[in-house]
Amino acid sequence: MLHVGLCVKLCGTLKDHQPRLCSTVAPPDEITINYRHGLPLITLTLPSRKERCQFVVKPMLSTVGSFLQDLRDEDKGVKSTAVLTADGSEIPASTLMGILLMNDFKLVINKITYDVRCPKKEKLSCEHTAEMENVKSLVHRLFTALHSEEFQKRRERRLLEKIDQLTGRLQPLEQMKARIEARSEAKTSGLLWAGLALLSAQAGAMAWLTWWVYSWDIMEPVTYFITFANSMVFFAYFIVTRQDYTYSAVKRRQFLHFFHKKSKQQQFDVAQYNQLKEELAKANESLGQVRHSLCLRMREELKEKN
């Protein structure tokens, strides 16, 4: 493991530079940076407590803002902090520490500036880099092989429990829905039969008036106006419902009318029922995907054994 040390030197005294924003010197060994287990370890003396404190930095996760916040949280005497580039430009708080440690920078603590020279890590050879990438790939494959199947099985158990729970909540709603649908269907069928009876009575009345009471010469204009009135009724139905007048559409519309009316009477929550049905469908779909993945994995294992 490579350990790289950094010493920050400051010339002069802190007292000489207190009135100004930044000084140009710092006490020797005030800040040190070492690489331990591949991670930067920043060691500095807290201003108010005068104690050495170490901060472990994760280059790809920690940011400049999080590092400065950790510094202020550790020592309440730290009132102002900032990180500047070598030419004095302020570095944004969202900058990753890994990017910051690539170049020299300045750390400002309570208006005192420390010039920090970042250590340069030795570059790995191409062969070493390729070997490390192979090791990472092998570790990833091993982790997937050991934990993927277990994860899929846990997910399958959770989905089965969710499906059982949703099925239990849907069962009473399904029974209530079946009763409401049966009554709505009976009313709709009765209404259709009533319409057929009305048309039959109309046809019988027209025949009786034509052959027994009056003649066809008298009844012909009457039948014309009755037909025209029926056309007006059908057109009015289209204007109101925005649907063509077909027997299947009329039956479906009347069935839904009776169904929703009966649902309100029996306090059947249609929205809750639809939501539970959607959740159950999604859970079944996810379960199917998990089982398909497990089947594919079993086939691959059988192929490897053979």
Secondary structure, DSSP 8 states (H G I E B T S, - for coil): -----------S-TGGGTTSS--S---TTSEEEEEETTEEEEEEE-TTT--EEEEE--TTT-BHHHHHHHHHHH-TT---EEEEETTS-B--TTSBHHHHTTS-EEEEETTEEEEE---------HHHHHHHHHHHHHHHHHHHHHHHHHHHHHHHHHHHHHHHHHHHHHHHHHHHHHHHHHHHHHHHHHHHHHHHHHHHHHHHHHHHIIIIIS-HHHHHHHHHHHHHHHHHHHHHHHHHHSS---HHHHHHHHHHHHHHHHHHHHT--HHHHHHHHHHHHHHHHHHHHHHHHHHHHHHHHHHHH-
